[in-house]
């Protein structure tokens, strides 16, 4: 067996399932079950980096921000600090569950969680067109007017499940550089399992020799693809809630894709065959990785990863 450097991006369902409140015990149990599905890869001894989302967790921190400010006059935590907070929390949960799994199976490998900063461009057009929904599910009109005036927050109206309300939106700029990529690479290639780029990483801009946190959220899959590119990973795996990528998902024309080349992936993206929701960013991340020299991307669910089954995106 040839040892590979594999990067696995855990989707939201790996941490928190629909209908759950988000308690630590719920998240720990979900992570435990997810890691059991990853065990065949771990057992084979491949170099491994794990990344993860943080959408609900950041949302909870922002809700705590609101409550703390309103009730106790506690200052709000900036969004970059909230992302760093969730990286540490989720990283610790994955690290502890993975430590237990390794020792239960007599595998002597260290696990380390990193708080990863990711550079974005201060000139990214996303800062002028915020689209990423965060925080409270719905604000009423009076709250929106107050927060727009006091904090210059931006809101967009949304209708979901028959309810209409206002959601706070923040920029989602493209990742430009993984600040600690060399350290992550060195640790992974020397046998440690590294947890990195959580929630897309802490978004920062660099001005001269100074780093500034950005009020933004980076797409986790795009940041993971950039890391995979920068350290020349062999395989990029994206875990999601479905076993395959589908064309025209949710319609009577729905079709599962098993293996496609990057040219077809680009063609389907341009035609809008993956929609604009959860799957399109994953396909774009896969395209970015393959075009930068990556060999293969696998998009699948927890069951599929055990047998390396799902949608494979390759160069040719």
MOPE-V525087 format. One line per field, one symbol per residue. phi: phi as a letter, one per 40 degrees, with the letter a starting at -180 (. if undefined). psi: psi as a letter, one per 20 degrees, with the letter a starting at -180 (. if undefined). A space follows every 10 residues. Layout:
phi: ???
psi: ???
//
This chain:
phi: .ccbcbbbcc cdccbacdgc cgcccccccc cdccccccdd ccccgccabb bacadcccdc ccccdccccc cbfcdccccc ccccccdccc dcccccccdc ccccbfbcbc bbbbcccbcb cccdccccac bccagddabc cccccccccc bfcbbbcaba fgbbabbcbb cbcccbacdb dccdcccccb hccbbafcgg gccbbbbgbb cbcbcabccc cccccccdcc bfccabbbcb cbcacbcfdg bcbdacbbab cccccccccc cgcbgbcccd cccccccdcc cchccabbba bcccccbfbi cbbbcb
psi: pppqopppop rhhihpqpiq ikqhhggggg gghghhhihh gghijqpppp rrrjghghgh ghghggghgh gjkpqqpqhh hgghghgggh gggggghhgg gghhjlpnqq pqpqnpqppr pijpihhimp ioprbqgpqr hggghghggh ikqpqqqqpp kippapqpqr qmrpphpogk hhggggggij iqpporkpki ropqqpodjp ppqqnrpqpg hghghggggh jlqhqopopa iqhrpqplpj rijppppgpq rhghggghgh ikijajchhg hgghgggggg hjiqgqppoa ahghhhjlqb ppprg.
//
